[in-house]
Amino acid sequence: MRAQRLTHLEPQVVAKMKSVITCQKPDVIQNHFGIGLNTWVKLRDGKAIRHSVAIRLLQRLQRDEVI
């Protein structure tokens, strides 16, 4: 089995994401960013997430003009 490729997001990006949301409920996180609560907790705690998820998230943030 192949090892997962992980990526850290820049702290500024996560800080910008935090500023966009009013609460951290799972449905709010999913609706704003298209990620699950577990992924959000990893980002919030400065941990790495799967590279493929990071790419999709960054594309979505750019599309929605969050970053």
CORQUIBEL-V982086 format. One record per residue. N is the residue number from 1. RES is the residue in three letters. PSI is psi in whole degrees, 0 to 359 (NA if undefined). OMEGA is omega as a letter, one per 30 degrees, with the letter a starting at -180 (* if undefined). Layout:
# CORQUIBEL-V982086
N;RES;PSI;OMEGA + N;RES;PSI;OMEGA
This chain:
# CORQUIBEL-V982086
1;MET;140;a + 2;ARG;141;l + 3;ALA;143;l + 4;GLN;139;l + 5;ARG;126;a + 6;LEU;153;a + 7;THR;139;l + 8;HIS;139;l + 9;LEU;150;l + 10;GLU;138;l + 11;PRO;328;l + 12;GLN;325;l + 13;VAL;315;l + 14;VAL;320;l + 15;ALA;320;l + 16;LYS;320;l + 17;MET;317;l + 18;LYS;323;a + 19;SER;340;a + 20;VAL;329;a + 21;ILE;152;a + 22;THR;338;l + 23;CYS;172;a + 24;GLN;36;l + 25;LYS;149;a + 26;PRO;318;a + 27;ASP;327;l + 28;VAL;314;l + 29;ILE;314;a + 30;GLN;315;a + 31;ASN;321;a + 32;HIS;319;a + 33;PHE;347;a + 34;GLY;26;l + 35;ILE;160;l + 36;GLY;169;a + 37;LEU;320;l + 38;ASN;319;l + 39;THR;319;l + 40;TRP;317;l + 41;VAL;318;l + 42;LYS;314;l + 43;LEU;313;a + 44;ARG;326;a + 45;ASP;5;l + 46;GLY;19;a + 47;LYS;163;l + 48;ALA;151;l + 49;ILE;168;l + 50;ARG;139;a + 51;HIS;317;a + 52;SER;323;l + 53;VAL;319;l + 54;ALA;318;l + 55;ILE;312;l + 56;ARG;319;l + 57;LEU;314;l + 58;LEU;321;l + 59;GLN;317;l + 60;ARG;317;l + 61;LEU;321;l + 62;GLN;317;l + 63;ARG;318;a + 64;ASP;5;l + 65;GLU;37;l + 66;VAL;324;l + 67;ILE;NA;*
